Amino acid sequence: MSSSQNVHTQTDTDAQETQEWLEALEGVIANEGPERAHFLIEKLIEEGREEGIDIPYSATTQYIN
């Protein structure tokens, strides 16, 4: 399966781990706010790219032109 395939069409091979990650994200949002959650997600994306994961680039920013 291609790593660039839509995440919604992929089979979750470890649903428990996925749920733990999602709960951790919810905890960060609830306790530290969405800005911190955004920062952590950006760091994960950066690390994934550095490790060779094919993560498509998104030109979307938080700023509205």
N, CA, C and O atoms as a Tripos MOL2 file, in Angstrom:
@<TRIPOS>MOLECULE
protein
  260   259    65     0     0
PROTEIN
NO_CHARGES

@<TRIPOS>ATOM
      1 N           0.8430   -1.1820    0.0000 N.3       1 MET1
      2 CA          0.0000    0.0000    0.0000 C.3       1 MET1
      3 C           0.8830    1.2380    0.0000 C.2       1 MET1
      4 O           1.8150    1.3430    0.7970 O.2       1 MET1
      5 N           0.5970    2.1510   -0.8710 N.am      2 SER2
      6 CA          1.3720    3.3850   -0.9890 C.3       2 SER2
      7 C           1.1530    4.2730    0.2190 C.2       2 SER2
      8 O           0.0320    4.4130    0.7070 O.2       2 SER2
      9 N           2.2520    4.8840    0.7080 N.am      3 SER3
     10 CA          2.1280    5.7640    1.8660 C.3       3 SER3
     11 C           1.3850    7.0440    1.5280 C.2       3 SER3
     12 O           0.9420    7.7570    2.4280 O.2       3 SER3
     13 N           1.2430    7.3440    0.2470 N.am      4 SER4
     14 CA          0.5280    8.5550   -0.1400 C.3       4 SER4
     15 C          -0.9660    8.2980   -0.3410 C.2       4 SER4
     16 O          -1.7190    9.2170   -0.6640 O.2       4 SER4
     17 N          -1.3940    7.0440   -0.1470 N.am      5 GLN5
     18 CA         -2.7980    6.7030   -0.2950 C.3       5 GLN5
     19 C          -3.6100    7.4040    0.7890 C.2       5 GLN5
     20 O          -3.1010    7.6500    1.8830 O.2       5 GLN5
     21 N          -4.8390    7.7180    0.5000 N.am      6 ASN6
     22 CA         -5.7240    8.3840    1.4490 C.3       6 ASN6
     23 C          -5.8210    7.5630    2.7270 C.2       6 ASN6
     24 O          -6.0900    6.3630    2.6830 O.2       6 ASN6
     25 N          -5.6020    8.2180    3.8720 N.am      7 VAL7
     26 CA         -5.6040    7.5300    5.1620 C.3       7 VAL7
     27 C          -6.9450    6.8550    5.4380 C.2       7 VAL7
     28 O          -6.9920    5.8680    6.1720 O.2       7 VAL7
     29 N          -8.0330    7.3630    4.8670 N.am      8 HIS8
     30 CA         -9.3510    6.7910    5.1100 C.3       8 HIS8
     31 C          -9.5460    5.4570    4.3960 C.2       8 HIS8
     32 O         -10.4800    4.7280    4.7260 O.2       8 HIS8
     33 N          -8.7000    5.1170    3.4350 N.am      9 THR9
     34 CA         -8.8320    3.8550    2.7260 C.3       9 THR9
     35 C          -7.8520    2.8090    3.2380 C.2       9 THR9
     36 O          -7.8750    1.6680    2.7770 O.2       9 THR9
     37 N          -6.9970    3.1760    4.1800 N.am     10 GLN10
     38 CA         -6.0200    2.2440    4.7220 C.3      10 GLN10
     39 C          -6.6200    1.4710    5.8930 C.2      10 GLN10
     40 O          -7.4740    1.9830    6.6170 O.2      10 GLN10
     41 N          -6.1650    0.2390    6.0660 N.am     11 THR11
     42 CA         -6.5880   -0.5760    7.1900 C.3      11 THR11
     43 C          -5.7490   -0.2140    8.3970 C.2      11 THR11
     44 O          -4.5250   -0.1270    8.2980 O.2      11 THR11
     45 N          -6.3900   -0.0020    9.5350 N.am     12 ASP12
     46 CA         -5.6730    0.3030   10.7730 C.3      12 ASP12
     47 C          -5.1420   -1.0050   11.3380 C.2      12 ASP12
     48 O          -5.9140   -1.8480   11.7940 O.2      12 ASP12
     49 N          -3.8340   -1.1740   11.3090 N.am     13 THR13
     50 CA         -3.2220   -2.4140   11.7730 C.3      13 THR13
     51 C          -3.0420   -2.4560   13.2830 C.2      13 THR13
     52 O          -2.7080   -3.5060   13.8310 O.2      13 THR13
     53 N          -3.2530   -1.3380   13.9650 N.am     14 ASP14
     54 CA         -3.1480   -1.2960   15.4260 C.3      14 ASP14
     55 C          -4.1210   -0.2510   15.9610 C.2      14 ASP14
     56 O          -3.7300    0.8600   16.3210 O.2      14 ASP14
     57 N          -5.3910   -0.6280   16.0040 N.am     15 ALA15
     58 CA         -6.4480    0.3020   16.4050 C.3      15 ALA15
     59 C          -6.2460    0.8250   17.8230 C.2      15 ALA15
     60 O          -6.5750    1.9770   18.1040 O.2      15 ALA15
     61 N          -5.7140    0.0020   18.7150 N.am     16 GLN16
     62 CA         -5.4940    0.4440   20.0920 C.3      16 GLN16
     63 C          -4.4530    1.5620   20.1390 C.2      16 GLN16
     64 O          -4.6490    2.5600   20.8330 O.2      16 GLN16
     65 N          -3.3540    1.4050   19.4120 N.am     17 GLU17
     66 CA         -2.3320    2.4520   19.3850 C.3      17 GLU17
     67 C          -2.8910    3.7370   18.7730 C.2      17 GLU17
     68 O          -2.6300    4.8330   19.2660 O.2      17 GLU17
     69 N          -3.6570    3.5920   17.7020 N.am     18 THR18
     70 CA         -4.2730    4.7650   17.0760 C.3      18 THR18
     71 C          -5.1630    5.4900   18.0730 C.2      18 THR18
     72 O          -5.1200    6.7160   18.1710 O.2      18 THR18
     73 N          -5.9680    4.7380   18.8090 N.am     19 GLN19
     74 CA         -6.8510    5.3420   19.8030 C.3      19 GLN19
     75 C          -6.0450    6.0560   20.8850 C.2      19 GLN19
     76 O          -6.4370    7.1320   21.3370 O.2      19 GLN19
     77 N          -4.9240    5.4710   21.3040 N.am     20 GLU20
     78 CA         -4.0740    6.1100   22.3120 C.3      20 GLU20
     79 C          -3.5160    7.4330   21.8000 C.2      20 GLU20
     80 O          -3.4770    8.4170   22.5390 O.2      20 GLU20
     81 N          -3.0820    7.4620   20.5380 N.am     21 TRP21
     82 CA         -2.5690    8.7070   19.9460 C.3      21 TRP21
     83 C          -3.6740    9.7630   19.8930 C.2      21 TRP21
     84 O          -3.4400   10.9260   20.2200 O.2      21 TRP21
     85 N          -4.8700    9.3600   19.4820 N.am     22 LEU22
     86 CA         -5.9830   10.3070   19.3930 C.3      22 LEU22
     87 C          -6.3690   10.8430   20.7690 C.2      22 LEU22
     88 O          -6.6570   12.0310   20.9150 O.2      22 LEU22
     89 N          -6.3750    9.9740   21.7730 N.am     23 GLU23
     90 CA         -6.6780   10.4200   23.1310 C.3      23 GLU23
     91 C          -5.5990   11.3650   23.6540 C.2      23 GLU23
     92 O          -5.9000   12.3320   24.3550 O.2      23 GLU23
     93 N          -4.3470   11.0830   23.3120 N.am     24 ALA24
     94 CA         -3.2620   11.9790   23.7190 C.3      24 ALA24
     95 C          -3.4420   13.3530   23.0800 C.2      24 ALA24
     96 O          -3.2490   14.3760   23.7360 O.2      24 ALA24
     97 N          -3.8110   13.3740   21.8030 N.am     25 LEU25
     98 CA         -4.0530   14.6450   21.1220 C.3      25 LEU25
     99 C          -5.2070   15.4010   21.7770 C.2      25 LEU25
    100 O          -5.1180   16.6090   22.0000 O.2      25 LEU25
    101 N          -6.2810   14.6910   22.0800 N.am     26 GLU26
    102 CA         -7.4160   15.3230   22.7630 C.3      26 GLU26
    103 C          -6.9840   15.9120   24.1030 C.2      26 GLU26
    104 O          -7.4360   16.9930   24.4810 O.2      26 GLU26
    105 N          -6.1060   15.2050   24.8250 N.am     27 GLY27
    106 CA         -5.6060   15.6940   26.1020 C.3      27 GLY27
    107 C          -4.7840   16.9570   25.9490 C.2      27 GLY27
    108 O          -4.9070   17.8880   26.7450 O.2      27 GLY27
    109 N          -3.9430   16.9880   24.9230 N.am     28 VAL28
    110 CA         -3.1420   18.1920   24.6700 C.3      28 VAL28
    111 C          -4.0620   19.3660   24.3530 C.2      28 VAL28
    112 O          -3.8770   20.4610   24.8850 O.2      28 VAL28
    113 N          -5.0400   19.1460   23.5010 N.am     29 ILE29
    114 CA         -5.9700   20.2270   23.1470 C.3      29 ILE29
    115 C          -6.6970   20.7240   24.3920 C.2      29 ILE29
    116 O          -6.8150   21.9310   24.6020 O.2      29 ILE29
    117 N          -7.1810   19.8040   25.2140 N.am     30 ALA30
    118 CA         -7.9510   20.1810   26.3990 C.3      30 ALA30
    119 C          -7.0970   20.8880   27.4460 C.2      30 ALA30
    120 O          -7.5650   21.8200   28.1000 O.2      30 ALA30
    121 N          -5.8410   20.4520   27.6100 N.am     31 ASN31
    122 CA         -5.0080   20.9650   28.6940 C.3      31 ASN31
    123 C          -4.0420   22.0670   28.2920 C.2      31 ASN31
    124 O          -3.6790   22.9120   29.1100 O.2      31 ASN31
    125 N          -3.6230   22.0590   27.0250 N.am     32 GLU32
    126 CA         -2.6110   23.0230   26.5970 C.3      32 GLU32
    127 C          -3.0660   23.8990   25.4370 C.2      32 GLU32
    128 O          -2.4000   24.8740   25.0900 O.2      32 GLU32
    129 N          -4.1960   23.5510   24.8430 N.am     33 GLY33
    130 CA         -4.7590   24.3710   23.7910 C.3      33 GLY33
    131 C          -4.4230   23.9040   22.3860 C.2      33 GLY33
    132 O          -3.4950   23.1220   22.1780 O.2      33 GLY33
    133 N          -5.2000   24.4000   21.4210 N.am     34 PRO34
    134 CA         -5.0160   23.9920   20.0300 C.3      34 PRO34
    135 C          -3.6860   24.4450   19.4370 C.2      34 PRO34
    136 O          -3.1640   23.7880   18.5360 O.2      34 PRO34
    137 N          -3.1300   25.5480   19.9220 N.am     35 GLU35
    138 CA         -1.8420   26.0100   19.3880 C.3      35 GLU35
    139 C          -0.7460   24.9900   19.6830 C.2      35 GLU35
    140 O           0.0910   24.7010   18.8280 O.2      35 GLU35
    141 N          -0.7570   24.4460   20.9060 N.am     36 ARG36
    142 CA          0.2400   23.4360   21.2760 C.3      36 ARG36
    143 C           0.0340   22.1710   20.4430 C.2      36 ARG36
    144 O           0.9990   21.5690   19.9720 O.2      36 ARG36
    145 N          -1.2210   21.7710   20.2650 N.am     37 ALA37
    146 CA         -1.5170   20.5950   19.4530 C.3      37 ALA37
    147 C          -1.0200   20.7960   18.0260 C.2      37 ALA37
    148 O          -0.4340   19.8890   17.4340 O.2      37 ALA37
    149 N          -1.2540   21.9810   17.4780 N.am     38 HIS38
    150 CA         -0.7870   22.2940   16.1250 C.3      38 HIS38
    151 C           0.7330   22.1830   16.0550 C.2      38 HIS38
    152 O           1.2710   21.5930   15.1180 O.2      38 HIS38
    153 N           1.4200   22.7440   17.0370 N.am     39 PHE39
    154 CA          2.8790   22.6840   17.0740 C.3      39 PHE39
    155 C           3.3580   21.2320   17.0710 C.2      39 PHE39
    156 O           4.2540   20.8740   16.3070 O.2      39 PHE39
    157 N           2.7650   20.4030   17.9190 N.am     40 LEU40
    158 CA          3.1830   19.0040   17.9990 C.3      40 LEU40
    159 C           2.9360   18.2640   16.6900 C.2      40 LEU40
    160 O           3.7760   17.4740   16.2560 O.2      40 LEU40
    161 N           1.8000   18.5100   16.0620 N.am     41 ILE41
    162 CA          1.5060   17.8640   14.7830 C.3      41 ILE41
    163 C           2.5150   18.2860   13.7250 C.2      41 ILE41
    164 O           2.9890   17.4540   12.9520 O.2      41 ILE41
    165 N           2.8460   19.5670   13.6850 N.am     42 GLU42
    166 CA          3.8490   20.0450   12.7260 C.3      42 GLU42
    167 C           5.2040   19.3830   12.9760 C.2      42 GLU42
    168 O           5.8990   19.0280   12.0250 O.2      42 GLU42
    169 N           5.5850   19.2130   14.2410 N.am     43 LYS43
    170 CA          6.8540   18.5530   14.5680 C.3      43 LYS43
    171 C           6.8260   17.0900   14.1310 C.2      43 LYS43
    172 O           7.8270   16.5770   13.6300 O.2      43 LYS43
    173 N           5.7000   16.4160   14.3130 N.am     44 LEU44
    174 CA          5.5750   15.0320   13.8700 C.3      44 LEU44
    175 C           5.6990   14.9240   12.3530 C.2      44 LEU44
    176 O           6.3610   14.0200   11.8430 O.2      44 LEU44
    177 N           5.0630   15.8420   11.6380 N.am     45 ILE45
    178 CA          5.1610   15.8500   10.1790 C.3      45 ILE45
    179 C           6.6040   16.0790    9.7530 C.2      45 ILE45
    180 O           7.1100   15.3920    8.8650 O.2      45 ILE45
    181 N           7.2610   17.0360   10.3800 N.am     46 GLU46
    182 CA          8.6640   17.3320   10.0680 C.3      46 GLU46
    183 C           9.5420   16.1070   10.3090 C.2      46 GLU46
    184 O          10.3730   15.7600    9.4690 O.2      46 GLU46
    185 N           9.3600   15.4630   11.4390 N.am     47 GLU47
    186 CA         10.1500   14.2690   11.7630 C.3      47 GLU47
    187 C           9.8640   13.1460   10.7740 C.2      47 GLU47
    188 O          10.7810   12.4530   10.3350 O.2      47 GLU47
    189 N           8.5960   12.9660   10.4230 N.am     48 GLY48
    190 CA          8.2410   11.9400    9.4590 C.3      48 GLY48
    191 C           8.9160   12.1580    8.1180 C.2      48 GLY48
    192 O           9.4260   11.2140    7.5140 O.2      48 GLY48
    193 N           8.9200   13.3890    7.6540 N.am     49 ARG49
    194 CA          9.5920   13.7020    6.3810 C.3      49 ARG49
    195 C          11.0870   13.4270    6.4780 C.2      49 ARG49
    196 O          11.6800   12.8710    5.5540 O.2      49 ARG49
    197 N          11.7010   13.8190    7.6060 N.am     50 GLU50
    198 CA         13.1360   13.5770    7.7870 C.3      50 GLU50
    199 C          13.4520   12.0860    7.8100 C.2      50 GLU50
    200 O          14.5480   11.6770    7.4280 O.2      50 GLU50
    201 N          12.5020   11.2760    8.2550 N.am     51 GLU51
    202 CA         12.6900    9.8270    8.3070 C.3      51 GLU51
    203 C          12.3060    9.1460    6.9970 C.2      51 GLU51
    204 O          12.3670    7.9210    6.8930 O.2      51 GLU51
    205 N          11.9120    9.9330    6.0000 N.am     52 GLY52
    206 CA         11.6400    9.3870    4.6820 C.3      52 GLY52
    207 C          10.1950    9.0270    4.4020 C.2      52 GLY52
    208 O           9.9050    8.3930    3.3880 O.2      52 GLY52
    209 N           9.2820    9.4180    5.2800 N.am     53 ILE53
    210 CA          7.8680    9.1480    5.0300 C.3      53 ILE53
    211 C           7.3610   10.1400    3.9880 C.2      53 ILE53
    212 O           7.6240   11.3390    4.0790 O.2      53 ILE53
    213 N           6.6330    9.6290    3.0000 N.am     54 ASP54
    214 CA          6.0940   10.4720    1.9380 C.3      54 ASP54
    215 C           4.8420   11.1760    2.4460 C.2      54 ASP54
    216 O           3.7400   10.6310    2.3780 O.2      54 ASP54
    217 N           5.0240   12.3930    2.9560 N.am     55 ILE55
    218 CA          3.9120   13.1980    3.4510 C.3      55 ILE55
    219 C           3.7400   14.3550    2.4830 C.2      55 ILE55
    220 O           4.6310   15.1950    2.3550 O.2      55 ILE55
    221 N           2.5950   14.4090    1.7960 N.am     56 PRO56
    222 CA          2.3930   15.4820    0.8190 C.3      56 PRO56
    223 C           2.4880   16.8560    1.4700 C.2      56 PRO56
    224 O           2.0430   17.0570    2.6000 O.2      56 PRO56
    225 N           3.0730   17.7890    0.7420 N.am     57 TYR57
    226 CA          3.1980   19.1630    1.2160 C.3      57 TYR57
    227 C           1.8630   19.8620    1.0580 C.2      57 TYR57
    228 O           1.1890   19.7050    0.0400 O.2      57 TYR57
    229 N           1.4830   20.6270    2.0550 N.am     58 SER58
    230 CA          0.2600   21.4250    1.9820 C.3      58 SER58
    231 C           0.6280   22.8920    2.0900 C.2      58 SER58
    232 O           1.2960   23.3020    3.0390 O.2      58 SER58
    233 N           0.1940   23.6800    1.1240 N.am     59 ALA59
    234 CA          0.4870   25.1100    1.1370 C.3      59 ALA59
    235 C          -0.5140   25.8710    1.9980 C.2      59 ALA59
    236 O          -0.4490   27.0970    2.0820 O.2      59 ALA59
    237 N          -1.4320   25.1650    2.6330 N.am     60 THR60
    238 CA         -2.4240   25.8020    3.4850 C.3      60 THR60
    239 C          -1.7560   26.3380    4.7430 C.2      60 THR60
    240 O          -0.9620   25.6480    5.3810 O.2      60 THR60
    241 N          -2.0840   27.5640    5.0860 N.am     61 THR61
    242 CA         -1.5510   28.1670    6.3020 C.3      61 THR61
    243 C          -2.6980   28.6450    7.1720 C.2      61 THR61
    244 O          -3.8560   28.6290    6.7540 O.2      61 THR61
    245 N          -2.3740   29.0650    8.3680 N.am     62 GLN62
    246 CA         -3.4000   29.5650    9.2730 C.3      62 GLN62
    247 C          -3.8290   30.9810    8.9180 C.2      62 GLN62
    248 O          -4.7710   31.5130    9.5030 O.2      62 GLN62
    249 N          -3.1430   31.5860    7.9660 N.am     63 TYR63
    250 CA         -3.4350   32.9620    7.5990 C.3      63 TYR63
    251 C          -4.3740   33.0130    6.4040 C.2      63 TYR63
    252 O          -4.2550   32.2170    5.4730 O.2      63 TYR63
    253 N          -5.2980   33.9460    6.4370 N.am     64 ILE64
    254 CA         -6.2310   34.1390    5.3290 C.3      64 ILE64
    255 C          -5.7590   35.3360    4.5220 C.2      64 ILE64
    256 O          -5.5440   36.4150    5.0740 O.2      64 ILE64
    257 N          -5.5980   35.1490    3.2160 N.am     65 ASN65
    258 CA         -5.1470   36.2430    2.3500 C.3      65 ASN65
    259 C          -6.3090   37.0980    1.9160 C.2      65 ASN65
    260 O          -6.1220   38.0680    1.1820 O.2      65 ASN65
@<TRIPOS>BOND
     1     1     2 1
     2     2     3 1
     3     3     4 2
     4     3     5 am
     5     5     6 1
     6     6     7 1
     7     7     8 2
     8     7     9 am
     9     9    10 1
    10    10    11 1
    11    11    12 2
    12    11    13 am
    13    13    14 1
    14    14    15 1
    15    15    16 2
    16    15    17 am
    17    17    18 1
    18    18    19 1
    19    19    20 2
    20    19    21 am
    21    21    22 1
    22    22    23 1
    23    23    24 2
    24    23    25 am
    25    25    26 1
    26    26    27 1
    27    27    28 2
    28    27    29 am
    29    29    30 1
    30    30    31 1
    31    31    32 2
    32    31    33 am
    33    33    34 1
    34    34    35 1
    35    35    36 2
    36    35    37 am
    37    37    38 1
    38    38    39 1
    39    39    40 2
    40    39    41 am
    41    41    42 1
    42    42    43 1
    43    43    44 2
    44    43    45 am
    45    45    46 1
    46    46    47 1
    47    47    48 2
    48    47    49 am
    49    49    50 1
    50    50    51 1
    51    51    52 2
    52    51    53 am
    53    53    54 1
    54    54    55 1
    55    55    56 2
    56    55    57 am
    57    57    58 1
    58    58    59 1
    59    59    60 2
    60    59    61 am
    61    61    62 1
    62    62    63 1
    63    63    64 2
    64    63    65 am
    65    65    66 1
    66    66    67 1
    67    67    68 2
    68    67    69 am
    69    69    70 1
    70    70    71 1
    71    71    72 2
    72    71    73 am
    73    73    74 1
    74    74    75 1
    75    75    76 2
    76    75    77 am
    77    77    78 1
    78    78    79 1
    79    79    80 2
    80    79    81 am
    81    81    82 1
    82    82    83 1
    83    83    84 2
    84    83    85 am
    85    85    86 1
    86    86    87 1
    87    87    88 2
    88    87    89 am
    89    89    90 1
    90    90    91 1
    91    91    92 2
    92    91    93 am
    93    93    94 1
    94    94    95 1
    95    95    96 2
    96    95    97 am
    97    97    98 1
    98    98    99 1
    99    99   100 2
   100    99   101 am
   101   101   102 1
   102   102   103 1
   103   103   104 2
   104   103   105 am
   105   105   106 1
   106   106   107 1
   107   107   108 2
   108   107   109 am
   109   109   110 1
   110   110   111 1
   111   111   112 2
   112   111   113 am
   113   113   114 1
   114   114   115 1
   115   115   116 2
   116   115   117 am
   117   117   118 1
   118   118   119 1
   119   119   120 2
   120   119   121 am
   121   121   122 1
   122   122   123 1
   123   123   124 2
   124   123   125 am
   125   125   126 1
   126   126   127 1
   127   127   128 2
   128   127   129 am
   129   129   130 1
   130   130   131 1
   131   131   132 2
   132   131   133 am
   133   133   134 1
   134   134   135 1
   135   135   136 2
   136   135   137 am
   137   137   138 1
   138   138   139 1
   139   139   140 2
   140   139   141 am
   141   141   142 1
   142   142   143 1
   143   143   144 2
   144   143   145 am
   145   145   146 1
   146   146   147 1
   147   147   148 2
   148   147   149 am
   149   149   150 1
   150   150   151 1
   151   151   152 2
   152   151   153 am
   153   153   154 1
   154   154   155 1
   155   155   156 2
   156   155   157 am
   157   157   158 1
   158   158   159 1
   159   159   160 2
   160   159   161 am
   161   161   162 1
   162   162   163 1
   163   163   164 2
   164   163   165 am
   165   165   166 1
   166   166   167 1
   167   167   168 2
   168   167   169 am
   169   169   170 1
   170   170   171 1
   171   171   172 2
   172   171   173 am
   173   173   174 1
   174   174   175 1
   175   175   176 2
   176   175   177 am
   177   177   178 1
   178   178   179 1
   179   179   180 2
   180   179   181 am
   181   181   182 1
   182   182   183 1
   183   183   184 2
   184   183   185 am
   185   185   186 1
   186   186   187 1
   187   187   188 2
   188   187   189 am
   189   189   190 1
   190   190   191 1
   191   191   192 2
   192   191   193 am
   193   193   194 1
   194   194   195 1
   195   195   196 2
   196   195   197 am
   197   197   198 1
   198   198   199 1
   199   199   200 2
   200   199   201 am
   201   201   202 1
   202   202   203 1
   203   203   204 2
   204   203   205 am
   205   205   206 1
   206   206   207 1
   207   207   208 2
   208   207   209 am
   209   209   210 1
   210   210   211 1
   211   211   212 2
   212   211   213 am
   213   213   214 1
   214   214   215 1
   215   215   216 2
   216   215   217 am
   217   217   218 1
   218   218   219 1
   219   219   220 2
   220   219   221 am
   221   221   222 1
   222   222   223 1
   223   223   224 2
   224   223   225 am
   225   225   226 1
   226   226   227 1
   227   227   228 2
   228   227   229 am
   229   229   230 1
   230   230   231 1
   231   231   232 2
   232   231   233 am
   233   233   234 1
   234   234   235 1
   235   235   236 2
   236   235   237 am
   237   237   238 1
   238   238   239 1
   239   239   240 2
   240   239   241 am
   241   241   242 1
   242   242   243 1
   243   243   244 2
   244   243   245 am
   245   245   246 1
   246   246   247 1
   247   247   248 2
   248   247   249 am
   249   249   250 1
   250   250   251 1
   251   251   252 2
   252   251   253 am
   253   253   254 1
   254   254   255 1
   255   255   256 2
   256   255   257 am
   257   257   258 1
   258   258   259 1
   259   259   260 2
@<TRIPOS>SUBSTRUCTURE
     1 MET1         2 RESIDUE 1 A MET
     2 SER2         6 RESIDUE 1 A SER
     3 SER3        10 RESIDUE 1 A SER
     4 SER4        14 RESIDUE 1 A SER
     5 GLN5        18 RESIDUE 1 A GLN
     6 ASN6        22 RESIDUE 1 A ASN
     7 VAL7        26 RESIDUE 1 A VAL
     8 HIS8        30 RESIDUE 1 A HIS
     9 THR9        34 RESIDUE 1 A THR
    10 GLN10       38 RESIDUE 1 A GLN
    11 THR11       42 RESIDUE 1 A THR
    12 ASP12       46 RESIDUE 1 A ASP
    13 THR13       50 RESIDUE 1 A THR
    14 ASP14       54 RESIDUE 1 A ASP
    15 ALA15       58 RESIDUE 1 A ALA
    16 GLN16       62 RESIDUE 1 A GLN
    17 GLU17       66 RESIDUE 1 A GLU
    18 THR18       70 RESIDUE 1 A THR
    19 GLN19       74 RESIDUE 1 A GLN
    20 GLU20       78 RESIDUE 1 A GLU
    21 TRP21       82 RESIDUE 1 A TRP
    22 LEU22       86 RESIDUE 1 A LEU
    23 GLU23       90 RESIDUE 1 A GLU
    24 ALA24       94 RESIDUE 1 A ALA
    25 LEU25       98 RESIDUE 1 A LEU
    26 GLU26      102 RESIDUE 1 A GLU
    27 GLY27      106 RESIDUE 1 A GLY
    28 VAL28      110 RESIDUE 1 A VAL
    29 ILE29      114 RESIDUE 1 A ILE
    30 ALA30      118 RESIDUE 1 A ALA
    31 ASN31      122 RESIDUE 1 A ASN
    32 GLU32      126 RESIDUE 1 A GLU
    33 GLY33      130 RESIDUE 1 A GLY
    34 PRO34      134 RESIDUE 1 A PRO
    35 GLU35      138 RESIDUE 1 A GLU
    36 ARG36      142 RESIDUE 1 A ARG
    37 ALA37      146 RESIDUE 1 A ALA
    38 HIS38      150 RESIDUE 1 A HIS
    39 PHE39      154 RESIDUE 1 A PHE
    40 LEU40      158 RESIDUE 1 A LEU
    41 ILE41      162 RESIDUE 1 A ILE
    42 GLU42      166 RESIDUE 1 A GLU
    43 LYS43      170 RESIDUE 1 A LYS
    44 LEU44      174 RESIDUE 1 A LEU
    45 ILE45      178 RESIDUE 1 A ILE
    46 GLU46      182 RESIDUE 1 A GLU
    47 GLU47      186 RESIDUE 1 A GLU
    48 GLY48      190 RESIDUE 1 A GLY
    49 ARG49      194 RESIDUE 1 A ARG
    50 GLU50      198 RESIDUE 1 A GLU
    51 GLU51      202 RESIDUE 1 A GLU
    52 GLY52      206 RESIDUE 1 A GLY
    53 ILE53      210 RESIDUE 1 A ILE
    54 ASP54      214 RESIDUE 1 A ASP
    55 ILE55      218 RESIDUE 1 A ILE
    56 PRO56      222 RESIDUE 1 A PRO
    57 TYR57      226 RESIDUE 1 A TYR
    58 SER58      230 RESIDUE 1 A SER
    59 ALA59      234 RESIDUE 1 A ALA
    60 THR60      238 RESIDUE 1 A THR
    61 THR61      242 RESIDUE 1 A THR
    62 GLN62      246 RESIDUE 1 A GLN
    63 TYR63      250 RESIDUE 1 A TYR
    64 ILE64      254 RESIDUE 1 A ILE
    65 ASN65      258 RESIDUE 1 A ASN
